Amino acid sequence: MQSAQHRGYMLWGHAILQQKDILHPERYAASGTITKDNKVIEASGVLGEFDTGEEAELAGIQWARAWVDSFD
């Protein structure tokens, strides 16, 4: 999990390991969460699948940053 601060919010990017079949390579589902003052403000659903956990986490943070920019 990665985090970042943006406009007074904490942004969290999550990577969830997805392995649908042992014959296929591992993939990571991305999601994001936004908190402020230790309260959850918004959370995404699955944003897509990525080859690495880091890519998935970054996608979650990007989603959260875009959400804050459009609603704050």
mmCIF file of the N, C-alpha and C atoms, coordinates in Angstrom:
data_MODEL
# 
_entry.id   MODEL 
# 
loop_
_atom_site.group_PDB 
_atom_site.id 
_atom_site.type_symbol 
_atom_site.label_atom_id 
_atom_site.label_alt_id 
_atom_site.label_comp_id 
_atom_site.label_asym_id 
_atom_site.label_entity_id 
_atom_site.label_seq_id 
_atom_site.pdbx_PDB_ins_code 
_atom_site.Cartn_x 
_atom_site.Cartn_y 
_atom_site.Cartn_z 
_atom_site.occupancy 
_atom_site.B_iso_or_equiv 
_atom_site.pdbx_formal_charge 
_atom_site.auth_seq_id 
_atom_site.auth_comp_id 
_atom_site.auth_asym_id 
_atom_site.auth_atom_id 
_atom_site.pdbx_PDB_model_num 
ATOM 1   N N  . MET A 1 1  ? 0.854   -1.166  0.000   1.00 0.00 ? 1  MET A N  1 
ATOM 2   C CA . MET A 1 1  ? 0.000   0.000   0.000   1.00 0.00 ? 1  MET A CA 1 
ATOM 3   C C  . MET A 1 1  ? 0.902   1.231   0.000   1.00 0.00 ? 1  MET A C  1 
ATOM 4   N N  . GLN A 1 2  ? 0.564   2.177   -0.858  1.00 0.00 ? 2  GLN A N  1 
ATOM 5   C CA . GLN A 1 2  ? 1.270   3.448   -0.900  1.00 0.00 ? 2  GLN A CA 1 
ATOM 6   C C  . GLN A 1 2  ? 0.318   4.552   -0.460  1.00 0.00 ? 2  GLN A C  1 
ATOM 7   N N  . SER A 1 3  ? 0.896   5.630   0.054   1.00 0.00 ? 3  SER A N  1 
ATOM 8   C CA . SER A 1 3  ? 0.068   6.762   0.455   1.00 0.00 ? 3  SER A CA 1 
ATOM 9   C C  . SER A 1 3  ? 0.707   8.061   -0.019  1.00 0.00 ? 3  SER A C  1 
ATOM 10  N N  . ALA A 1 4  ? -0.125  9.093   -0.089  1.00 0.00 ? 4  ALA A N  1 
ATOM 11  C CA . ALA A 1 4  ? 0.327   10.425  -0.458  1.00 0.00 ? 4  ALA A CA 1 
ATOM 12  C C  . ALA A 1 4  ? -0.632  11.428  0.171   1.00 0.00 ? 4  ALA A C  1 
ATOM 13  N N  . GLN A 1 5  ? -0.158  12.637  0.378   1.00 0.00 ? 5  GLN A N  1 
ATOM 14  C CA . GLN A 1 5  ? -1.014  13.711  0.868   1.00 0.00 ? 5  GLN A CA 1 
ATOM 15  C C  . GLN A 1 5  ? -1.336  14.635  -0.292  1.00 0.00 ? 5  GLN A C  1 
ATOM 16  N N  . HIS A 1 6  ? -2.579  15.145  -0.295  1.00 0.00 ? 6  HIS A N  1 
ATOM 17  C CA . HIS A 1 6  ? -2.995  16.051  -1.362  1.00 0.00 ? 6  HIS A CA 1 
ATOM 18  C C  . HIS A 1 6  ? -4.151  16.897  -0.852  1.00 0.00 ? 6  HIS A C  1 
ATOM 19  N N  . ARG A 1 7  ? -3.953  18.210  -0.799  1.00 0.00 ? 7  ARG A N  1 
ATOM 20  C CA . ARG A 1 7  ? -4.991  19.167  -0.392  1.00 0.00 ? 7  ARG A CA 1 
ATOM 21  C C  . ARG A 1 7  ? -5.616  18.829  0.961   1.00 0.00 ? 7  ARG A C  1 
ATOM 22  N N  . GLY A 1 8  ? -4.830  18.363  1.891   1.00 0.00 ? 8  GLY A N  1 
ATOM 23  C CA . GLY A 1 8  ? -5.328  18.049  3.225   1.00 0.00 ? 8  GLY A CA 1 
ATOM 24  C C  . GLY A 1 8  ? -5.926  16.657  3.375   1.00 0.00 ? 8  GLY A C  1 
ATOM 25  N N  . TYR A 1 9  ? -5.907  15.877  2.318   1.00 0.00 ? 9  TYR A N  1 
ATOM 26  C CA . TYR A 1 9  ? -6.423  14.516  2.341   1.00 0.00 ? 9  TYR A CA 1 
ATOM 27  C C  . TYR A 1 9  ? -5.262  13.528  2.309   1.00 0.00 ? 9  TYR A C  1 
ATOM 28  N N  . MET A 1 10 ? -5.491  12.350  2.836   1.00 0.00 ? 10 MET A N  1 
ATOM 29  C CA . MET A 1 10 ? -4.555  11.232  2.663   1.00 0.00 ? 10 MET A CA 1 
ATOM 30  C C  . MET A 1 10 ? -5.119  10.342  1.566   1.00 0.00 ? 10 MET A C  1 
ATOM 31  N N  . LEU A 1 11 ? -4.259  10.021  0.617   1.00 0.00 ? 11 LEU A N  1 
ATOM 32  C CA . LEU A 1 11 ? -4.648  9.175   -0.500  1.00 0.00 ? 11 LEU A CA 1 
ATOM 33  C C  . LEU A 1 11 ? -3.952  7.835   -0.346  1.00 0.00 ? 11 LEU A C  1 
ATOM 34  N N  . TRP A 1 12 ? -4.671  6.765   -0.553  1.00 0.00 ? 12 TRP A N  1 
ATOM 35  C CA . TRP A 1 12 ? -4.128  5.420   -0.388  1.00 0.00 ? 12 TRP A CA 1 
ATOM 36  C C  . TRP A 1 12 ? -4.337  4.633   -1.670  1.00 0.00 ? 12 TRP A C  1 
ATOM 37  N N  . GLY A 1 13 ? -3.285  4.002   -2.131  1.00 0.00 ? 13 GLY A N  1 
ATOM 38  C CA . GLY A 1 13 ? -3.371  3.128   -3.288  1.00 0.00 ? 13 GLY A CA 1 
ATOM 39  C C  . GLY A 1 13 ? -3.164  1.690   -2.849  1.00 0.00 ? 13 GLY A C  1 
ATOM 40  N N  . HIS A 1 14 ? -4.051  0.822   -3.267  1.00 0.00 ? 14 HIS A N  1 
ATOM 41  C CA . HIS A 1 14 ? -4.015  -0.578  -2.846  1.00 0.00 ? 14 HIS A CA 1 
ATOM 42  C C  . HIS A 1 14 ? -3.787  -1.504  -4.039  1.00 0.00 ? 14 HIS A C  1 
ATOM 43  N N  . ALA A 1 15 ? -3.067  -2.576  -3.794  1.00 0.00 ? 15 ALA A N  1 
ATOM 44  C CA . ALA A 1 15 ? -2.864  -3.628  -4.792  1.00 0.00 ? 15 ALA A CA 1 
ATOM 45  C C  . ALA A 1 15 ? -3.369  -4.937  -4.195  1.00 0.00 ? 15 ALA A C  1 
ATOM 46  N N  . ILE A 1 16 ? -4.277  -5.567  -4.906  1.00 0.00 ? 16 ILE A N  1 
ATOM 47  C CA . ILE A 1 16 ? -4.859  -6.826  -4.438  1.00 0.00 ? 16 ILE A CA 1 
ATOM 48  C C  . ILE A 1 16 ? -4.441  -7.927  -5.408  1.00 0.00 ? 16 ILE A C  1 
ATOM 49  N N  . LEU A 1 17 ? -3.702  -8.892  -4.905  1.00 0.00 ? 17 LEU A N  1 
ATOM 50  C CA . LEU A 1 17 ? -3.208  -9.975  -5.745  1.00 0.00 ? 17 LEU A CA 1 
ATOM 51  C C  . LEU A 1 17 ? -4.363  -10.752 -6.352  1.00 0.00 ? 17 LEU A C  1 
ATOM 52  N N  . GLN A 1 18 ? -4.307  -10.930 -7.668  1.00 0.00 ? 18 GLN A N  1 
ATOM 53  C CA . GLN A 1 18 ? -5.326  -11.687 -8.401  1.00 0.00 ? 18 GLN A CA 1 
ATOM 54  C C  . GLN A 1 18 ? -4.627  -12.860 -9.078  1.00 0.00 ? 18 GLN A C  1 
ATOM 55  N N  . GLN A 1 19 ? -5.026  -14.031 -8.773  1.00 0.00 ? 19 GLN A N  1 
ATOM 56  C CA . GLN A 1 19 ? -4.481  -15.187 -9.472  1.00 0.00 ? 19 GLN A CA 1 
ATOM 57  C C  . GLN A 1 19 ? -5.646  -16.105 -9.790  1.00 0.00 ? 19 GLN A C  1 
ATOM 58  N N  . LYS A 1 20 ? -6.155  -15.953 -10.987 1.00 0.00 ? 20 LYS A N  1 
ATOM 59  C CA . LYS A 1 20 ? -7.346  -16.688 -11.395 1.00 0.00 ? 20 LYS A CA 1 
ATOM 60  C C  . LYS A 1 20 ? -7.035  -18.135 -11.745 1.00 0.00 ? 20 LYS A C  1 
ATOM 61  N N  . ASP A 1 21 ? -5.814  -18.380 -12.181 1.00 0.00 ? 21 ASP A N  1 
ATOM 62  C CA . ASP A 1 21 ? -5.443  -19.715 -12.644 1.00 0.00 ? 21 ASP A CA 1 
ATOM 63  C C  . ASP A 1 21 ? -3.943  -19.877 -12.414 1.00 0.00 ? 21 ASP A C  1 
ATOM 64  N N  . ILE A 1 22 ? -3.522  -20.997 -11.910 1.00 0.00 ? 22 ILE A N  1 
ATOM 65  C CA . ILE A 1 22 ? -2.101  -21.181 -11.619 1.00 0.00 ? 22 ILE A CA 1 
ATOM 66  C C  . ILE A 1 22 ? -1.242  -21.178 -12.879 1.00 0.00 ? 22 ILE A C  1 
ATOM 67  N N  . LEU A 1 23 ? -1.862  -21.326 -14.038 1.00 0.00 ? 23 LEU A N  1 
ATOM 68  C CA . LEU A 1 23 ? -1.111  -21.317 -15.293 1.00 0.00 ? 23 LEU A CA 1 
ATOM 69  C C  . LEU A 1 23 ? -0.916  -19.906 -15.845 1.00 0.00 ? 23 LEU A C  1 
ATOM 70  N N  . HIS A 1 24 ? -1.583  -18.922 -15.262 1.00 0.00 ? 24 HIS A N  1 
ATOM 71  C CA . HIS A 1 24 ? -1.449  -17.543 -15.713 1.00 0.00 ? 24 HIS A CA 1 
ATOM 72  C C  . HIS A 1 24 ? -0.593  -16.756 -14.715 1.00 0.00 ? 24 HIS A C  1 
ATOM 73  N N  . PRO A 1 25 ? 0.121   -15.749 -15.192 1.00 0.00 ? 25 PRO A N  1 
ATOM 74  C CA . PRO A 1 25 ? 0.947   -14.948 -14.279 1.00 0.00 ? 25 PRO A CA 1 
ATOM 75  C C  . PRO A 1 25 ? 0.090   -14.155 -13.299 1.00 0.00 ? 25 PRO A C  1 
ATOM 76  N N  . GLU A 1 26 ? 0.687   -13.817 -12.177 1.00 0.00 ? 26 GLU A N  1 
ATOM 77  C CA . GLU A 1 26 ? -0.020  -13.025 -11.177 1.00 0.00 ? 26 GLU A CA 1 
ATOM 78  C C  . GLU A 1 26 ? -0.334  -11.638 -11.738 1.00 0.00 ? 26 GLU A C  1 
ATOM 79  N N  . ARG A 1 27 ? -1.481  -11.111 -11.358 1.00 0.00 ? 27 ARG A N  1 
ATOM 80  C CA . ARG A 1 27 ? -1.891  -9.756  -11.708 1.00 0.00 ? 27 ARG A CA 1 
ATOM 81  C C  . ARG A 1 27 ? -2.373  -9.096  -10.421 1.00 0.00 ? 27 ARG A C  1 
ATOM 82  N N  . TYR A 1 28 ? -2.441  -7.785  -10.437 1.00 0.00 ? 28 TYR A N  1 
ATOM 83  C CA . TYR A 1 28 ? -2.851  -7.035  -9.255  1.00 0.00 ? 28 TYR A CA 1 
ATOM 84  C C  . TYR A 1 28 ? -4.004  -6.111  -9.594  1.00 0.00 ? 28 TYR A C  1 
ATOM 85  N N  . ALA A 1 29 ? -5.065  -6.192  -8.817  1.00 0.00 ? 29 ALA A N  1 
ATOM 86  C CA . ALA A 1 29 ? -6.189  -5.278  -8.966  1.00 0.00 ? 29 ALA A CA 1 
ATOM 87  C C  . ALA A 1 29 ? -5.869  -4.008  -8.186  1.00 0.00 ? 29 ALA A C  1 
ATOM 88  N N  . ALA A 1 30 ? -6.262  -2.869  -8.743  1.00 0.00 ? 30 ALA A N  1 
ATOM 89  C CA . ALA A 1 30 ? -6.004  -1.572  -8.111  1.00 0.00 ? 30 ALA A CA 1 
ATOM 90  C C  . ALA A 1 30 ? -7.269  -1.037  -7.466  1.00 0.00 ? 30 ALA A C  1 
ATOM 91  N N  . SER A 1 31 ? -7.092  -0.337  -6.354  1.00 0.00 ? 31 SER A N  1 
ATOM 92  C CA . SER A 1 31 ? -8.184  0.423   -5.754  1.00 0.00 ? 31 SER A CA 1 
ATOM 93  C C  . SER A 1 31 ? -7.591  1.601   -5.000  1.00 0.00 ? 31 SER A C  1 
ATOM 94  N N  . GLY A 1 32 ? -8.433  2.554   -4.670  1.00 0.00 ? 32 GLY A N  1 
ATOM 95  C CA . GLY A 1 32 ? -7.969  3.744   -3.953  1.00 0.00 ? 32 GLY A CA 1 
ATOM 96  C C  . GLY A 1 32 ? -8.916  4.097   -2.829  1.00 0.00 ? 32 GLY A C  1 
ATOM 97  N N  . THR A 1 33 ? -8.372  4.754   -1.815  1.00 0.00 ? 33 THR A N  1 
ATOM 98  C CA . THR A 1 33 ? -9.154  5.215   -0.675  1.00 0.00 ? 33 THR A CA 1 
ATOM 99  C C  . THR A 1 33 ? -8.700  6.629   -0.329  1.00 0.00 ? 33 THR A C  1 
ATOM 100 N N  . ILE A 1 34 ? -9.657  7.461   0.064   1.00 0.00 ? 34 ILE A N  1 
ATOM 101 C CA . ILE A 1 34 ? -9.371  8.833   0.468   1.00 0.00 ? 34 ILE A CA 1 
ATOM 102 C C  . ILE A 1 34 ? -9.822  8.987   1.914   1.00 0.00 ? 34 ILE A C  1 
ATOM 103 N N  . THR A 1 35 ? -8.934  9.518   2.756   1.00 0.00 ? 35 THR A N  1 
ATOM 104 C CA . THR A 1 35 ? -9.283  9.775   4.152   1.00 0.00 ? 35 THR A CA 1 
ATOM 105 C C  . THR A 1 35 ? -8.938  11.219  4.505   1.00 0.00 ? 35 THR A C  1 
ATOM 106 N N  . LYS A 1 36 ? -9.619  11.717  5.513   1.00 0.00 ? 36 LYS A N  1 
ATOM 107 C CA . LYS A 1 36 ? -9.317  13.039  6.071   1.00 0.00 ? 36 LYS A CA 1 
ATOM 108 C C  . LYS A 1 36 ? -9.653  12.987  7.546   1.00 0.00 ? 36 LYS A C  1 
ATOM 109 N N  . ASP A 1 37 ? -8.724  13.426  8.370   1.00 0.00 ? 37 ASP A N  1 
ATOM 110 C CA . ASP A 1 37 ? -8.895  13.378  9.824   1.00 0.00 ? 37 ASP A CA 1 
ATOM 111 C C  . ASP A 1 37 ? -9.259  11.972  10.291  1.00 0.00 ? 37 ASP A C  1 
ATOM 112 N N  . ASN A 1 38 ? -8.595  10.977  9.724   1.00 0.00 ? 38 ASN A N  1 
ATOM 113 C CA . ASN A 1 38 ? -8.776  9.562   10.065  1.00 0.00 ? 38 ASN A CA 1 
ATOM 114 C C  . ASN A 1 38 ? -10.170 9.024   9.758   1.00 0.00 ? 38 ASN A C  1 
ATOM 115 N N  . LYS A 1 39 ? -10.894 9.673   8.858   1.00 0.00 ? 39 LYS A N  1 
ATOM 116 C CA . LYS A 1 39 ? -12.217 9.202   8.438   1.00 0.00 ? 39 LYS A CA 1 
ATOM 117 C C  . LYS A 1 39 ? -12.181 8.913   6.947   1.00 0.00 ? 39 LYS A C  1 
ATOM 118 N N  . VAL A 1 40 ? -12.814 7.824   6.552   1.00 0.00 ? 40 VAL A N  1 
ATOM 119 C CA . VAL A 1 40 ? -12.884 7.488   5.127   1.00 0.00 ? 40 VAL A CA 1 
ATOM 120 C C  . VAL A 1 40 ? -13.859 8.453   4.458   1.00 0.00 ? 40 VAL A C  1 
ATOM 121 N N  . ILE A 1 41 ? -13.389 9.111   3.411   1.00 0.00 ? 41 ILE A N  1 
ATOM 122 C CA . ILE A 1 41 ? -14.201 10.042  2.644   1.00 0.00 ? 41 ILE A CA 1 
ATOM 123 C C  . ILE A 1 41 ? -14.805 9.345   1.424   1.00 0.00 ? 41 ILE A C  1 
ATOM 124 N N  . GLU A 1 42 ? -13.982 8.563   0.729   1.00 0.00 ? 42 GLU A N  1 
ATOM 125 C CA . GLU A 1 42 ? -14.434 7.856   -0.476  1.00 0.00 ? 42 GLU A CA 1 
ATOM 126 C C  . GLU A 1 42 ? -13.503 6.682   -0.733  1.00 0.00 ? 42 GLU A C  1 
ATOM 127 N N  . ALA A 1 43 ? -14.044 5.658   -1.349  1.00 0.00 ? 43 ALA A N  1 
ATOM 128 C CA . ALA A 1 43 ? -13.237 4.501   -1.753  1.00 0.00 ? 43 ALA A CA 1 
ATOM 129 C C  . ALA A 1 43 ? -13.707 4.048   -3.127  1.00 0.00 ? 43 ALA A C  1 
ATOM 130 N N  . SER A 1 44 ? -12.776 3.639   -3.928  1.00 0.00 ? 44 SER A N  1 
ATOM 131 C CA . SER A 1 44 ? -13.109 3.170   -5.277  1.00 0.00 ? 44 SER A CA 1 
ATOM 132 C C  . SER A 1 44 ? -13.462 1.691   -5.235  1.00 0.00 ? 44 SER A C  1 
ATOM 133 N N  . GLY A 1 45 ? -13.998 1.252   -6.321  1.00 0.00 ? 45 GLY A N  1 
ATOM 134 C CA . GLY A 1 45 ? -14.093 -0.182  -6.562  1.00 0.00 ? 45 GLY A CA 1 
ATOM 135 C C  . GLY A 1 45 ? -12.788 -0.601  -7.230  1.00 0.00 ? 45 GLY A C  1 
ATOM 136 N N  . VAL A 1 46 ? -12.796 -1.725  -7.884  1.00 0.00 ? 46 VAL A N  1 
ATOM 137 C CA . VAL A 1 46 ? -11.613 -2.169  -8.615  1.00 0.00 ? 46 VAL A CA 1 
ATOM 138 C C  . VAL A 1 46 ? -11.443 -1.264  -9.831  1.00 0.00 ? 46 VAL A C  1 
ATOM 139 N N  . LEU A 1 47 ? -10.249 -0.702  -9.968  1.00 0.00 ? 47 LEU A N  1 
ATOM 140 C CA . LEU A 1 47 ? -9.949  0.246   -11.042 1.00 0.00 ? 47 LEU A CA 1 
ATOM 141 C C  . LEU A 1 47 ? -9.355  -0.420  -12.277 1.00 0.00 ? 47 LEU A C  1 
ATOM 142 N N  . GLY A 1 48 ? -8.952  -1.647  -12.155 1.00 0.00 ? 48 GLY A N  1 
ATOM 143 C CA . GLY A 1 48 ? -8.338  -2.372  -13.259 1.00 0.00 ? 48 GLY A CA 1 
ATOM 144 C C  . GLY A 1 48 ? -7.299  -3.337  -12.734 1.00 0.00 ? 48 GLY A C  1 
ATOM 145 N N  . GLU A 1 49 ? -6.723  -4.109  -13.647 1.00 0.00 ? 49 GLU A N  1 
ATOM 146 C CA . GLU A 1 49 ? -5.677  -5.066  -13.278 1.00 0.00 ? 49 GLU A CA 1 
ATOM 147 C C  . GLU A 1 49 ? -4.353  -4.630  -13.886 1.00 0.00 ? 49 GLU A C  1 
ATOM 148 N N  . PHE A 1 50 ? -3.274  -4.858  -13.139 1.00 0.00 ? 50 PHE A N  1 
ATOM 149 C CA . PHE A 1 50 ? -1.941  -4.420  -13.529 1.00 0.00 ? 50 PHE A CA 1 
ATOM 150 C C  . PHE A 1 50 ? -0.947  -5.550  -13.329 1.00 0.00 ? 50 PHE A C  1 
ATOM 151 N N  . ASP A 1 51 ? 0.191   -5.421  -14.016 1.00 0.00 ? 51 ASP A N  1 
ATOM 152 C CA . ASP A 1 51 ? 1.229   -6.447  -13.950 1.00 0.00 ? 51 ASP A CA 1 
ATOM 153 C C  . ASP A 1 51 ? 1.984   -6.450  -12.631 1.00 0.00 ? 51 ASP A C  1 
ATOM 154 N N  . THR A 1 52 ? 2.106   -5.281  -11.984 1.00 0.00 ? 52 THR A N  1 
ATOM 155 C CA . THR A 1 52 ? 2.846   -5.210  -10.719 1.00 0.00 ? 52 THR A CA 1 
ATOM 156 C C  . THR A 1 52 ? 1.989   -4.546  -9.649  1.00 0.00 ? 52 THR A C  1 
ATOM 157 N N  . GLY A 1 53 ? 2.329   -4.845  -8.407  1.00 0.00 ? 53 GLY A N  1 
ATOM 158 C CA . GLY A 1 53 ? 1.647   -4.215  -7.293  1.00 0.00 ? 53 GLY A CA 1 
ATOM 159 C C  . GLY A 1 53 ? 1.867   -2.719  -7.265  1.00 0.00 ? 53 GLY A C  1 
ATOM 160 N N  . GLU A 1 54 ? 3.066   -2.290  -7.617  1.00 0.00 ? 54 GLU A N  1 
ATOM 161 C CA . GLU A 1 54 ? 3.378   -0.858  -7.613  1.00 0.00 ? 54 GLU A CA 1 
ATOM 162 C C  . GLU A 1 54 ? 2.515   -0.100  -8.629  1.00 0.00 ? 54 GLU A C  1 
ATOM 163 N N  . GLU A 1 55 ? 2.340   -0.677  -9.820  1.00 0.00 ? 55 GLU A N  1 
ATOM 164 C CA . GLU A 1 55 ? 1.480   -0.039  -10.823 1.00 0.00 ? 55 GLU A CA 1 
ATOM 165 C C  . GLU A 1 55 ? 0.049   0.078   -10.312 1.00 0.00 ? 55 GLU A C  1 
ATOM 166 N N  . ALA A 1 56 ? -0.424  -0.953  -9.655  1.00 0.00 ? 56 ALA A N  1 
ATOM 167 C CA . ALA A 1 56 ? -1.783  -0.940  -9.115  1.00 0.00 ? 56 ALA A CA 1 
ATOM 168 C C  . ALA A 1 56 ? -1.921  0.119   -8.020  1.00 0.00 ? 56 ALA A C  1 
ATOM 169 N N  . GLU A 1 57 ? -0.963  0.201   -7.131  1.00 0.00 ? 57 GLU A N  1 
ATOM 170 C CA . GLU A 1 57 ? -1.003  1.201   -6.064  1.00 0.00 ? 57 GLU A CA 1 
ATOM 171 C C  . GLU A 1 57 ? -0.994  2.617   -6.627  1.00 0.00 ? 57 GLU A C  1 
ATOM 172 N N  . LEU A 1 58 ? -0.157  2.850   -7.629  1.00 0.00 ? 58 LEU A N  1 
ATOM 173 C CA . LEU A 1 58 ? -0.093  4.175   -8.251  1.00 0.00 ? 58 LEU A CA 1 
ATOM 174 C C  . LEU A 1 58 ? -1.409  4.530   -8.929  1.00 0.00 ? 58 LEU A C  1 
ATOM 175 N N  . ALA A 1 59 ? -2.057  3.562   -9.540  1.00 0.00 ? 59 ALA A N  1 
ATOM 176 C CA . ALA A 1 59 ? -3.365  3.805   -10.158 1.00 0.00 ? 59 ALA A CA 1 
ATOM 177 C C  . ALA A 1 59 ? -4.386  4.209   -9.098  1.00 0.00 ? 59 ALA A C  1 
ATOM 178 N N  . GLY A 1 60 ? -4.336  3.580   -7.936  1.00 0.00 ? 60 GLY A N  1 
ATOM 179 C CA . GLY A 1 60 ? -5.242  3.935   -6.844  1.00 0.00 ? 60 GLY A CA 1 
ATOM 180 C C  . GLY A 1 60 ? -5.017  5.353   -6.358  1.00 0.00 ? 60 GLY A C  1 
ATOM 181 N N  . ILE A 1 61 ? -3.751  5.744   -6.233  1.00 0.00 ? 61 ILE A N  1 
ATOM 182 C CA . ILE A 1 61 ? -3.433  7.109   -5.796  1.00 0.00 ? 61 ILE A CA 1 
ATOM 183 C C  . ILE A 1 61 ? -3.851  8.117   -6.866  1.00 0.00 ? 61 ILE A C  1 
ATOM 184 N N  . GLN A 1 62 ? -3.639  7.798   -8.125  1.00 0.00 ? 62 GLN A N  1 
ATOM 185 C CA . GLN A 1 62 ? -4.052  8.704   -9.207  1.00 0.00 ? 62 GLN A CA 1 
ATOM 186 C C  . GLN A 1 62 ? -5.561  8.894   -9.211  1.00 0.00 ? 62 GLN A C  1 
ATOM 187 N N  . TRP A 1 63 ? -6.297  7.814   -9.017  1.00 0.00 ? 63 TRP A N  1 
ATOM 188 C CA . TRP A 1 63 ? -7.749  7.914   -8.935  1.00 0.00 ? 63 TRP A CA 1 
ATOM 189 C C  . TRP A 1 63 ? -8.149  8.833   -7.780  1.00 0.00 ? 63 TRP A C  1 
ATOM 190 N N  . ALA A 1 64 ? -7.532  8.623   -6.609  1.00 0.00 ? 64 ALA A N  1 
ATOM 191 C CA . ALA A 1 64 ? -7.866  9.406   -5.422  1.00 0.00 ? 64 ALA A CA 1 
ATOM 192 C C  . ALA A 1 64 ? -7.539  10.886  -5.636  1.00 0.00 ? 64 ALA A C  1 
ATOM 193 N N  . ARG A 1 65 ? -6.410  11.180  -6.240  1.00 0.00 ? 65 ARG A N  1 
ATOM 194 C CA . ARG A 1 65 ? -6.027  12.568  -6.518  1.00 0.00 ? 65 ARG A CA 1 
ATOM 195 C C  . ARG A 1 65 ? -7.046  13.221  -7.458  1.00 0.00 ? 65 ARG A C  1 
ATOM 196 N N  . ALA A 1 66 ? -7.450  12.515  -8.484  1.00 0.00 ? 66 ALA A N  1 
ATOM 197 C CA . ALA A 1 66 ? -8.444  13.046  -9.426  1.00 0.00 ? 66 ALA A CA 1 
ATOM 198 C C  . ALA A 1 66 ? -9.778  13.286  -8.726  1.00 0.00 ? 66 ALA A C  1 
ATOM 199 N N  . TRP A 1 67 ? -10.166 12.386  -7.841  1.00 0.00 ? 67 TRP A N  1 
ATOM 200 C CA . TRP A 1 67 ? -11.423 12.550  -7.102  1.00 0.00 ? 67 TRP A CA 1 
ATOM 201 C C  . TRP A 1 67 ? -11.372 13.824  -6.250  1.00 0.00 ? 67 TRP A C  1 
ATOM 202 N N  . VAL A 1 68 ? -10.285 13.994  -5.495  1.00 0.00 ? 68 VAL A N  1 
ATOM 203 C CA . VAL A 1 68 ? -10.145 15.185  -4.653  1.00 0.00 ? 68 VAL A CA 1 
ATOM 204 C C  . VAL A 1 68 ? -10.183 16.444  -5.512  1.00 0.00 ? 68 VAL A C  1 
ATOM 205 N N  . ASP A 1 69 ? -9.467  16.444  -6.621  1.00 0.00 ? 69 ASP A N  1 
ATOM 206 C CA . ASP A 1 69 ? -9.426  17.624  -7.480  1.00 0.00 ? 69 ASP A CA 1 
ATOM 207 C C  . ASP A 1 69 ? -10.800 17.965  -8.063  1.00 0.00 ? 69 ASP A C  1 
ATOM 208 N N  . SER A 1 70 ? -11.639 16.972  -8.284  1.00 0.00 ? 70 SER A N  1 
ATOM 209 C CA . SER A 1 70 ? -12.936 17.242  -8.888  1.00 0.00 ? 70 SER A CA 1 
ATOM 210 C C  . SER A 1 70 ? -14.043 17.537  -7.859  1.00 0.00 ? 70 SER A C  1 
ATOM 211 N N  . PHE A 1 71 ? -13.849 17.137  -6.599  1.00 0.00 ? 71 PHE A N  1 
ATOM 212 C CA . PHE A 1 71 ? -14.894 17.327  -5.605  1.00 0.00 ? 71 PHE A CA 1 
ATOM 213 C C  . PHE A 1 71 ? -14.528 18.288  -4.476  1.00 0.00 ? 71 PHE A C  1 
ATOM 214 N N  . ASP A 1 72 ? -13.297 18.713  -4.395  1.00 0.00 ? 72 ASP A N  1 
ATOM 215 C CA . ASP A 1 72 ? -12.886 19.606  -3.303  1.00 0.00 ? 72 ASP A CA 1 
ATOM 216 C C  . ASP A 1 72 ? -12.755 21.023  -3.799  1.00 0.00 ? 72 ASP A C  1 
# 
